[in-house]
């Protein structure tokens, strides 16, 4: 079968505004690249189209035409919440041009909602709820639909939802991603600015699932069953990226790279015994990291570790990220620096229960810490996250459910202690200016100017776009004095409301 796998662009900044996120970070869609390699091994013909890639055209129709040019029999879309509506617009265009082409939607948004999506979106033939390798292989082989686990599909006027299939027993059985199918890789892709000292960079995901349950995370795709690639598989994956594509820095985007201490130590030992000359970044968890592990990460080539904190308000931490204390955060960051590593703090602004005072406490805590970098995410209520219903029922604040804005770059949920999203944006931008304008950050930046030369060169090449982006992060008190909670119009296909209730037409095959 001829199958084209698509990474839709969606709205990755602000609806109606230019998408500037790729200026700071353009990641290769490793999920569909791995699916392409999986299908190739089974004798199918695959193509990959990244709508956010360096050579992708602009607009729904032009991207859909690029997909049609591959002459597909099946088109698979990997969709985040913010990209889902763009993907459906592309699917609708493709179906109008070639009705015989089947469309399959998968990934986090689909897995969280499932069957209730199909009545609203006629351009979709199939949904994949959960892991996708087995399902897409069964579809490509022409297996009867009723026998394909994880599949949701139409049967006349009925919508059928098949049972979940067992997870893949060994992640090492999946081939390395088909990077060669990605136009412009790796030079047209880049890691977050100032997070690397060698180029070129790439992302890797070496595990699935997470043993923890934070309030804001959706775990419906891989659930809480934690599986990971072996150290030898990871080492070989890194070697191939270096030798075949000239990659010298890896960002591990695992939910928690160090969840298996034994695996990480074995990988570090392999990198010490068979050096690749590569750097990498990863995430660690406060309270589950020791000095030996940090020293081994440093020796093996780790440059920076990310530490999830989310908030400096004790009540907020207990509610949304249990098991993490501010004292433990301070101790962890001290250990990270003692090992010679950079520390990046990860925070979330706008969670249910937050107040302006709590946000100020978080900003003050960040300022008091010796973070090398930080990322402040704007909270987005995702279907499938434990906190979803609290946000949707209106008791905790106002929620404007525009899927395009649920990208962690917009405030779509306004906790009841805040006056408006305009107030939240103002406070957020004040904090960003405070951190990056601080004497400490500027001094450290000057000290590492040569290390950051590739990021600086990238910024200089994109200076006009950088100046456009800068104005979005400039605090503007005037915005807080005008109309409150001004939202862009909803996409015409956006459902007025959706919950996890299964429609009457759904049956379990």
Secondary structure as GFF3:
##gff-version 3
##sequence-region A 1 509
A	DSSP	beta_strand	2	7	.	.	.	ID=ss1
A	DSSP	alpha_helix	21	24	.	.	.	ID=ss2
A	DSSP	alpha_helix	30	41	.	.	.	ID=ss3
A	DSSP	beta_strand	45	50	.	.	.	ID=ss4
A	DSSP	alpha_helix	60	68	.	.	.	ID=ss5
A	DSSP	beta_strand	74	78	.	.	.	ID=ss6
A	DSSP	alpha_helix	84	97	.	.	.	ID=ss7
A	DSSP	beta_strand	102	106	.	.	.	ID=ss8
A	DSSP	alpha_helix	108	113	.	.	.	ID=ss9
A	DSSP	three_ten_helix	114	120	.	.	.	ID=ss10
A	DSSP	beta_strand	126	128	.	.	.	ID=ss11
A	DSSP	alpha_helix	133	141	.	.	.	ID=ss12
A	DSSP	three_ten_helix	145	147	.	.	.	ID=ss13
A	DSSP	beta_strand	151	155	.	.	.	ID=ss14
A	DSSP	beta_strand	158	161	.	.	.	ID=ss15
A	DSSP	three_ten_helix	171	173	.	.	.	ID=ss16
A	DSSP	three_ten_helix	179	181	.	.	.	ID=ss17
A	DSSP	beta_strand	201	204	.	.	.	ID=ss18
A	DSSP	beta_strand	207	208	.	.	.	ID=ss19
A	DSSP	beta_strand	227	228	.	.	.	ID=ss20
A	DSSP	alpha_helix	231	245	.	.	.	ID=ss21
A	DSSP	beta_strand	249	252	.	.	.	ID=ss22
A	DSSP	alpha_helix	261	273	.	.	.	ID=ss23
A	DSSP	beta_strand	279	284	.	.	.	ID=ss24
A	DSSP	alpha_helix	291	300	.	.	.	ID=ss25
A	DSSP	beta_strand	302	310	.	.	.	ID=ss26
A	DSSP	alpha_helix	314	320	.	.	.	ID=ss27
A	DSSP	alpha_helix	326	338	.	.	.	ID=ss28
A	DSSP	beta_strand	342	349	.	.	.	ID=ss29
A	DSSP	alpha_helix	356	368	.	.	.	ID=ss30
A	DSSP	beta_strand	373	378	.	.	.	ID=ss31
A	DSSP	alpha_helix	388	392	.	.	.	ID=ss32
A	DSSP	beta_strand	397	399	.	.	.	ID=ss33
A	DSSP	three_ten_helix	403	405	.	.	.	ID=ss34
A	DSSP	beta_strand	413	415	.	.	.	ID=ss35
A	DSSP	alpha_helix	421	436	.	.	.	ID=ss36
A	DSSP	alpha_helix	439	447	.	.	.	ID=ss37
A	DSSP	alpha_helix	453	461	.	.	.	ID=ss38
A	DSSP	alpha_helix	463	470	.	.	.	ID=ss39
A	DSSP	three_ten_helix	471	473	.	.	.	ID=ss40
A	DSSP	three_ten_helix	477	481	.	.	.	ID=ss41
A	DSSP	beta_strand	506	508	.	.	.	ID=ss42
###
